[in-house]
Amino acid sequence: MGQRIIFHIDVNSAYLSWEAVYRLQHGNPVDLREIPSVVGGDPTTRHGIVLTKSIPAKKFKIQTGETLYSALSKYPELVIAKPNYLLYRQCSQALGNILKEYSPLIQQFSIDEYFLDFTQMKNLFGDPVKTAYRIKNRIKEELGFTVNIGISTNKLLAKMASEFEKPDKVHTLFPQEIPTKMWPLPIEELFMVGRATTRKLRSRGIQTIGDLAHCDVRLLLPSLKSFGRLVWNYANGIENSPIKPGGRINIKGMGNSTTMSFDVDDRQKAHLVLLSLVETVSARLRQDHSQSCLIAISFRTNEFLSYSHQRKLSHTTDCTNEIWEIACQLFDELWQGQPLRHMGVRVSDLCQDDFVQLSLFEKDYTKLRKLDQAVDSIRSRFGSQSIIRSSYLHSGLHSMTGGVIEEEDYPMMSSIL
């Protein structure tokens, strides 16, 4: 049996491209992709964060994940488009429908990314690279937006290939091309190597992906543990996960909120309320085999004034303690001592956990994740109150509060490198 042939199809600046195409089709003469523009937040209040940006916006150093306020300070004439998740879902489905014509083995990795197994389709369609160009050009002609397609023998290398020069390109990264195409790249460009891991690797003199590939993997284990072996494998192009047709990416976020029967007016109690909300949300993430890289909190005072705050992470997580710690940080940055009657936690920008390593965090949460899984198992068998944290004893608060609210929109997987 020959090597597998895997395509990774990635929409270029997905939200912005889809918004631009929609406006052009409805008579708007301005192409958002050709001017400094972003999608995100509310254009009227100018609150929220940048979800995606145009190439011209990059010239003003506007970053995905920064606040609209910050982006506008860099370029006051910036055009802001409000997210239209129904439109994005339709565009994503249209893309998937085209891809299904080229292979029955299609996995949706996020709203703007698909994997396609072309291994058994070569006899029908011929050369993989020529076929990828046909797919790319057909998407551009029929749907109006552009994609990058990476081609290799596994999902990792195909995804790495699709990240090469953009937009509207086809790239290969076969095993024999790794030394020339991947190893010279800076270490932070390797899939799943984030800021914290980059710092640890650079402190050991590992500057490029090639440096990591050629180092003794045993030297990585004391500080990076099992994750060190994973990124070492990735640096050597080793990854064997299968294409899973019908990947479940069908919600863009999970929210949990509660209205208290009394005013919460001290920080410690507010943190406990957040923890009770996070317990439910993080358990649902793990149940759905999903992870999040955008965390938000909200609260309403006893005078019915509402506030919210959110943060984009450089990695994804489903860890209860990490989500809670970030939620508390967001709360502390926003709260000014007002008595509270309603609090909420939300996670979004979801992606599947089958290809994303779960233990890449600013801190090492490996042991806590194992604890989460054990607690999930106990609660599933004996009920949600079968195991609770001691901090809730005599607190007057429930250890797991609120309900889970889902929105049937797809997430966009922006870069998590």
MOLIN-V511527 format. One record per residue. N is the residue number from 1. RES is the residue in three letters. SS is DSSP state (hx for helix, st for strand, lp for the rest). D_LAST is the distance of its C-alpha to the last C-alpha in whole Angstrom. Layout:
n:N res:RES ss:SS d_last:D_LAST
n:N res:RES ss:SS d_last:D_LAST
This chain:
n:1 res:MET ss:lp d_last:33
n:2 res:GLY ss:lp d_last:31
n:3 res:GLN ss:lp d_last:27
n:4 res:ARG ss:lp d_last:25
n:5 res:ILE ss:lp d_last:24
n:6 res:ILE ss:st d_last:21
n:7 res:PHE ss:st d_last:20
n:8 res:HIS ss:st d_last:16
n:9 res:ILE ss:st d_last:17
n:10 res:ASP ss:st d_last:15
n:11 res:VAL ss:st d_last:17
n:12 res:ASN ss:lp d_last:16
n:13 res:SER ss:lp d_last:16
n:14 res:ALA ss:hx d_last:17
n:15 res:TYR ss:hx d_last:19
n:16 res:LEU ss:hx d_last:20
n:17 res:SER ss:hx d_last:22
n:18 res:TRP ss:hx d_last:23
n:19 res:GLU ss:hx d_last:25
n:20 res:ALA ss:hx d_last:26
n:21 res:VAL ss:hx d_last:28
n:22 res:TYR ss:hx d_last:29
n:23 res:ARG ss:hx d_last:31
n:24 res:LEU ss:hx d_last:32
n:25 res:GLN ss:hx d_last:34
n:26 res:HIS ss:lp d_last:35
n:27 res:GLY ss:lp d_last:37
n:28 res:ASN ss:lp d_last:35
n:29 res:PRO ss:lp d_last:35
n:30 res:VAL ss:lp d_last:32
n:31 res:ASP ss:lp d_last:29
n:32 res:LEU ss:hx d_last:26
n:33 res:ARG ss:hx d_last:23
n:34 res:GLU ss:hx d_last:26
n:35 res:ILE ss:lp d_last:26
n:36 res:PRO ss:lp d_last:24
n:37 res:SER ss:st d_last:23
n:38 res:VAL ss:st d_last:21
n:39 res:VAL ss:st d_last:21
n:40 res:GLY ss:lp d_last:21
n:41 res:GLY ss:lp d_last:23
n:42 res:ASP ss:st d_last:27
n:43 res:PRO ss:lp d_last:28
n:44 res:THR ss:lp d_last:32
n:45 res:THR ss:lp d_last:31
n:46 res:ARG ss:lp d_last:28
n:47 res:HIS ss:st d_last:26
n:48 res:GLY ss:lp d_last:22
n:49 res:ILE ss:st d_last:19
n:50 res:VAL ss:lp d_last:17
n:51 res:LEU ss:lp d_last:16
n:52 res:THR ss:st d_last:15
n:53 res:LYS ss:st d_last:17
n:54 res:SER ss:lp d_last:19
n:55 res:ILE ss:hx d_last:19
n:56 res:PRO ss:hx d_last:22
n:57 res:ALA ss:hx d_last:21
n:58 res:LYS ss:hx d_last:18
n:59 res:LYS ss:lp d_last:21
n:60 res:PHE ss:lp d_last:22
n:61 res:LYS ss:lp d_last:18
n:62 res:ILE ss:lp d_last:18
n:63 res:GLN ss:lp d_last:14
n:64 res:THR ss:lp d_last:13
n:65 res:GLY ss:lp d_last:14
n:66 res:GLU ss:lp d_last:16
n:67 res:THR ss:st d_last:20
n:68 res:LEU ss:hx d_last:22
n:69 res:TYR ss:hx d_last:25
n:70 res:SER ss:hx d_last:22
n:71 res:ALA ss:hx d_last:22
n:72 res:LEU ss:hx d_last:25
n:73 res:SER ss:hx d_last:26
n:74 res:LYS ss:hx d_last:24
n:75 res:TYR ss:lp d_last:26
n:76 res:PRO ss:lp d_last:29
n:77 res:GLU ss:lp d_last:30
n:78 res:LEU ss:lp d_last:26
n:79 res:VAL ss:st d_last:27
n:80 res:ILE ss:st d_last:25
n:81 res:ALA ss:st d_last:25
n:82 res:LYS ss:lp d_last:25
n:83 res:PRO ss:lp d_last:23
n:84 res:ASN ss:lp d_last:25
n:85 res:TYR ss:hx d_last:24
n:86 res:LEU ss:hx d_last:27
n:87 res:LEU ss:hx d_last:27
n:88 res:TYR ss:hx d_last:23
n:89 res:ARG ss:hx d_last:24
n:90 res:GLN ss:hx d_last:27
n:91 res:CYS ss:hx d_last:25
n:92 res:SER ss:hx d_last:22
n:93 res:GLN ss:hx d_last:26
n:94 res:ALA ss:hx d_last:27
n:95 res:LEU ss:hx d_last:24
n:96 res:GLY ss:hx d_last:24
n:97 res:ASN ss:hx d_last:28
n:98 res:ILE ss:hx d_last:28
n:99 res:LEU ss:hx d_last:26
n:100 res:LYS ss:lp d_last:28
n:101 res:GLU ss:lp d_last:31
n:102 res:TYR ss:lp d_last:29
n:103 res:SER ss:lp d_last:28
n:104 res:PRO ss:lp d_last:29
n:105 res:LEU ss:lp d_last:26
n:106 res:ILE ss:st d_last:23
n:107 res:GLN ss:st d_last:21
n:108 res:GLN ss:st d_last:19
n:109 res:PHE ss:st d_last:15
n:110 res:SER ss:st d_last:15
n:111 res:ILE ss:lp d_last:17
n:112 res:ASP ss:lp d_last:16
n:113 res:GLU ss:st d_last:15
n:114 res:TYR ss:st d_last:18
n:115 res:PHE ss:st d_last:18
n:116 res:LEU ss:st d_last:22
n:117 res:ASP ss:st d_last:24
n:118 res:PHE ss:lp d_last:26
n:119 res:THR ss:hx d_last:28
n:120 res:GLN ss:hx d_last:31
n:121 res:MET ss:hx d_last:31
n:122 res:LYS ss:hx d_last:32
n:123 res:ASN ss:hx d_last:35
n:124 res:LEU ss:hx d_last:35
n:125 res:PHE ss:hx d_last:33
n:126 res:GLY ss:lp d_last:33
n:127 res:ASP ss:lp d_last:31
n:128 res:PRO ss:hx d_last:27
n:129 res:VAL ss:hx d_last:26
n:130 res:LYS ss:hx d_last:29
n:131 res:THR ss:hx d_last:28
n:132 res:ALA ss:hx d_last:25
n:133 res:TYR ss:hx d_last:26
n:134 res:ARG ss:hx d_last:29
n:135 res:ILE ss:hx d_last:26
n:136 res:LYS ss:hx d_last:24
n:137 res:ASN ss:hx d_last:28
n:138 res:ARG ss:hx d_last:29
n:139 res:ILE ss:hx d_last:26
n:140 res:LYS ss:hx d_last:27
n:141 res:GLU ss:hx d_last:31
n:142 res:GLU ss:hx d_last:31
n:143 res:LEU ss:hx d_last:28
n:144 res:GLY ss:lp d_last:28
n:145 res:PHE ss:lp d_last:24
n:146 res:THR ss:lp d_last:22
n:147 res:VAL ss:st d_last:19
n:148 res:ASN ss:st d_last:17
n:149 res:ILE ss:st d_last:18
n:150 res:GLY ss:st d_last:17
n:151 res:ILE ss:st d_last:19
n:152 res:SER ss:st d_last:19
n:153 res:THR ss:lp d_last:21
n:154 res:ASN ss:lp d_last:18
n:155 res:LYS ss:hx d_last:15
n:156 res:LEU ss:hx d_last:13
n:157 res:LEU ss:hx d_last:14
n:158 res:ALA ss:hx d_last:15
n:159 res:LYS ss:hx d_last:12
n:160 res:MET ss:hx d_last:11
n:161 res:ALA ss:hx d_last:14
n:162 res:SER ss:hx d_last:14
n:163 res:GLU ss:lp d_last:11
n:164 res:PHE ss:lp d_last:14
n:165 res:GLU ss:lp d_last:16
n:166 res:LYS ss:lp d_last:17
n:167 res:PRO ss:lp d_last:18
n:168 res:ASP ss:lp d_last:21
n:169 res:LYS ss:lp d_last:20
n:170 res:VAL ss:st d_last:21
n:171 res:HIS ss:st d_last:19
n:172 res:THR ss:st d_last:20
n:173 res:LEU ss:lp d_last:18
n:174 res:PHE ss:lp d_last:21
n:175 res:PRO ss:hx d_last:21
n:176 res:GLN ss:hx d_last:24
n:177 res:GLU ss:hx d_last:21
n:178 res:ILE ss:hx d_last:19
n:179 res:PRO ss:hx d_last:20
n:180 res:THR ss:hx d_last:21
n:181 res:LYS ss:hx d_last:18
n:182 res:MET ss:hx d_last:15
n:183 res:TRP ss:lp d_last:16
n:184 res:PRO ss:lp d_last:17
n:185 res:LEU ss:lp d_last:13
n:186 res:PRO ss:st d_last:12
n:187 res:ILE ss:hx d_last:10
n:188 res:GLU ss:hx d_last:7
n:189 res:GLU ss:hx d_last:7
n:190 res:LEU ss:lp d_last:7
n:191 res:PHE ss:lp d_last:6
n:192 res:MET ss:lp d_last:5
n:193 res:VAL ss:lp d_last:6
n:194 res:GLY ss:lp d_last:5
n:195 res:ARG ss:hx d_last:8
n:196 res:ALA ss:hx d_last:11
n:197 res:THR ss:hx d_last:10
n:198 res:THR ss:hx d_last:10
n:199 res:ARG ss:hx d_last:13
n:200 res:LYS ss:hx d_last:15
n:201 res:LEU ss:hx d_last:14
n:202 res:ARG ss:hx d_last:16
n:203 res:SER ss:hx d_last:19
n:204 res:ARG ss:lp d_last:20
n:205 res:GLY ss:lp d_last:20
n:206 res:ILE ss:lp d_last:17
n:207 res:GLN ss:lp d_last:15
n:208 res:THR ss:st d_last:14
n:209 res:ILE ss:hx d_last:13
n:210 res:GLY ss:hx d_last:17
n:211 res:ASP ss:hx d_last:18
n:212 res:LEU ss:hx d_last:16
n:213 res:ALA ss:hx d_last:18
n:214 res:HIS ss:hx d_last:21
n:215 res:CYS ss:lp d_last:21
n:216 res:ASP ss:lp d_last:23
n:217 res:VAL ss:lp d_last:21
n:218 res:ARG ss:hx d_last:23
n:219 res:LEU ss:hx d_last:22
n:220 res:LEU ss:hx d_last:19
n:221 res:LEU ss:hx d_last:21
n:222 res:PRO ss:hx d_last:22
n:223 res:SER ss:hx d_last:19
n:224 res:LEU ss:hx d_last:16
n:225 res:LYS ss:lp d_last:19
n:226 res:SER ss:hx d_last:18
n:227 res:PHE ss:hx d_last:14
n:228 res:GLY ss:hx d_last:15
n:229 res:ARG ss:hx d_last:17
n:230 res:LEU ss:hx d_last:14
n:231 res:VAL ss:hx d_last:12
n:232 res:TRP ss:hx d_last:15
n:233 res:ASN ss:hx d_last:16
n:234 res:TYR ss:hx d_last:13
n:235 res:ALA ss:hx d_last:14
n:236 res:ASN ss:lp d_last:17
n:237 res:GLY ss:lp d_last:16
n:238 res:ILE ss:lp d_last:18
n:239 res:GLU ss:lp d_last:17
n:240 res:ASN ss:lp d_last:20
n:241 res:SER ss:lp d_last:19
n:242 res:PRO ss:lp d_last:21
n:243 res:ILE ss:lp d_last:21
n:244 res:LYS ss:lp d_last:23
n:245 res:PRO ss:lp d_last:25
n:246 res:GLY ss:lp d_last:25
n:247 res:GLY ss:lp d_last:21
n:248 res:ARG ss:lp d_last:22
n:249 res:ILE ss:lp d_last:20
n:250 res:ASN ss:lp d_last:23
n:251 res:ILE ss:lp d_last:22
n:252 res:LYS ss:lp d_last:20
n:253 res:GLY ss:st d_last:20
n:254 res:MET ss:st d_last:23
n:255 res:GLY ss:st d_last:25
n:256 res:ASN ss:st d_last:28
n:257 res:SER ss:st d_last:30
n:258 res:THR ss:st d_last:34
n:259 res:THR ss:st d_last:37
n:260 res:MET ss:st d_last:39
n:261 res:SER ss:st d_last:42
n:262 res:PHE ss:st d_last:43
n:263 res:ASP ss:st d_last:41
n:264 res:VAL ss:st d_last:38
n:265 res:ASP ss:lp d_last:39
n:266 res:ASP ss:lp d_last:37
n:267 res:ARG ss:hx d_last:34
n:268 res:GLN ss:hx d_last:34
n:269 res:LYS ss:hx d_last:35
n:270 res:ALA ss:hx d_last:33
n:271 res:HIS ss:hx d_last:30
n:272 res:LEU ss:hx d_last:32
n:273 res:VAL ss:hx d_last:32
n:274 res:LEU ss:hx d_last:28
n:275 res:LEU ss:hx d_last:28
n:276 res:SER ss:hx d_last:30
n:277 res:LEU ss:hx d_last:28
n:278 res:VAL ss:hx d_last:25
n:279 res:GLU ss:hx d_last:27
n:280 res:THR ss:hx d_last:27
n:281 res:VAL ss:hx d_last:24
n:282 res:SER ss:hx d_last:22
n:283 res:ALA ss:hx d_last:25
n:284 res:ARG ss:hx d_last:24
n:285 res:LEU ss:hx d_last:21
n:286 res:ARG ss:hx d_last:21
n:287 res:GLN ss:hx d_last:24
n:288 res:ASP ss:lp d_last:22
n:289 res:HIS ss:lp d_last:20
n:290 res:SER ss:st d_last:17
n:291 res:GLN ss:st d_last:14
n:292 res:SER ss:st d_last:14
n:293 res:CYS ss:st d_last:11
n:294 res:LEU ss:st d_last:14
n:295 res:ILE ss:st d_last:17
n:296 res:ALA ss:st d_last:21
n:297 res:ILE ss:st d_last:24
n:298 res:SER ss:st d_last:27
n:299 res:PHE ss:st d_last:31
n:300 res:ARG ss:st d_last:35
n:301 res:THR ss:st d_last:37
n:302 res:ASN ss:lp d_last:41
n:303 res:GLU ss:lp d_last:42
n:304 res:PHE ss:lp d_last:39
n:305 res:LEU ss:lp d_last:37
n:306 res:SER ss:st d_last:33
n:307 res:TYR ss:st d_last:30
n:308 res:SER ss:st d_last:26
n:309 res:HIS ss:st d_last:23
n:310 res:GLN ss:st d_last:20
n:311 res:ARG ss:st d_last:16
n:312 res:LYS ss:st d_last:13
n:313 res:LEU ss:st d_last:10
n:314 res:SER ss:st d_last:7
n:315 res:HIS ss:st d_last:7
n:316 res:THR ss:st d_last:10
n:317 res:THR ss:st d_last:13
n:318 res:ASP ss:lp d_last:17
n:319 res:CYS ss:lp d_last:18
n:320 res:THR ss:hx d_last:22
n:321 res:ASN ss:hx d_last:22
n:322 res:GLU ss:hx d_last:18
n:323 res:ILE ss:hx d_last:19
n:324 res:TRP ss:hx d_last:22
n:325 res:GLU ss:hx d_last:21
n:326 res:ILE ss:hx d_last:19
n:327 res:ALA ss:hx d_last:22
n:328 res:CYS ss:hx d_last:24
n:329 res:GLN ss:hx d_last:23
n:330 res:LEU ss:hx d_last:23
n:331 res:PHE ss:hx d_last:26
n:332 res:ASP ss:hx d_last:27
n:333 res:GLU ss:hx d_last:26
n:334 res:LEU ss:hx d_last:28
n:335 res:TRP ss:lp d_last:31
n:336 res:GLN ss:lp d_last:34
n:337 res:GLY ss:lp d_last:37
n:338 res:GLN ss:lp d_last:38
n:339 res:PRO ss:lp d_last:39
n:340 res:LEU ss:st d_last:37
n:341 res:ARG ss:st d_last:38
n:342 res:HIS ss:st d_last:35
n:343 res:MET ss:st d_last:31
n:344 res:GLY ss:st d_last:28
n:345 res:VAL ss:st d_last:25
n:346 res:ARG ss:st d_last:22
n:347 res:VAL ss:st d_last:19
n:348 res:SER ss:st d_last:17
n:349 res:ASP ss:st d_last:14
n:350 res:LEU ss:st d_last:15
n:351 res:CYS ss:st d_last:14
n:352 res:GLN ss:st d_last:15
n:353 res:ASP ss:lp d_last:15
n:354 res:ASP ss:lp d_last:16
n:355 res:PHE ss:lp d_last:13
n:356 res:VAL ss:lp d_last:11
n:357 res:GLN ss:lp d_last:12
n:358 res:LEU ss:lp d_last:13
n:359 res:SER ss:lp d_last:14
n:360 res:LEU ss:lp d_last:10
n:361 res:PHE ss:lp d_last:12
n:362 res:GLU ss:lp d_last:13
n:363 res:LYS ss:lp d_last:16
n:364 res:ASP ss:lp d_last:17
n:365 res:TYR ss:lp d_last:18
n:366 res:THR ss:hx d_last:19
n:367 res:LYS ss:hx d_last:23
n:368 res:LEU ss:hx d_last:22
n:369 res:ARG ss:hx d_last:21
n:370 res:LYS ss:hx d_last:24
n:371 res:LEU ss:hx d_last:26
n:372 res:ASP ss:hx d_last:25
n:373 res:GLN ss:hx d_last:25
n:374 res:ALA ss:hx d_last:29
n:375 res:VAL ss:hx d_last:30
n:376 res:ASP ss:hx d_last:29
n:377 res:SER ss:hx d_last:31
n:378 res:ILE ss:hx d_last:34
n:379 res:ARG ss:hx d_last:33
n:380 res:SER ss:hx d_last:33
n:381 res:ARG ss:hx d_last:36
n:382 res:PHE ss:hx d_last:38
n:383 res:GLY ss:lp d_last:37
n:384 res:SER ss:lp d_last:35
n:385 res:GLN ss:lp d_last:37
n:386 res:SER ss:lp d_last:38
n:387 res:ILE ss:lp d_last:35
n:388 res:ILE ss:lp d_last:35
n:389 res:ARG ss:lp d_last:34
n:390 res:SER ss:hx d_last:37
n:391 res:SER ss:hx d_last:36
n:392 res:TYR ss:hx d_last:37
n:393 res:LEU ss:lp d_last:40
n:394 res:HIS ss:lp d_last:43
n:395 res:SER ss:lp d_last:40
n:396 res:GLY ss:lp d_last:42
n:397 res:LEU ss:lp d_last:38
n:398 res:HIS ss:lp d_last:37
n:399 res:SER ss:lp d_last:34
n:400 res:MET ss:lp d_last:32
n:401 res:THR ss:lp d_last:33
n:402 res:GLY ss:lp d_last:33
n:403 res:GLY ss:st d_last:32
n:404 res:VAL ss:st d_last:29
n:405 res:ILE ss:st d_last:28
n:406 res:GLU ss:st d_last:26
n:407 res:GLU ss:st d_last:26
n:408 res:GLU ss:lp d_last:26
n:409 res:ASP ss:lp d_last:23
n:410 res:TYR ss:lp d_last:20
n:411 res:PRO ss:lp d_last:17
n:412 res:MET ss:lp d_last:14
n:413 res:MET ss:lp d_last:11
n:414 res:SER ss:lp d_last:9
n:415 res:SER ss:lp d_last:6
n:416 res:ILE ss:lp d_last:4
n:417 res:LEU ss:lp d_last:0
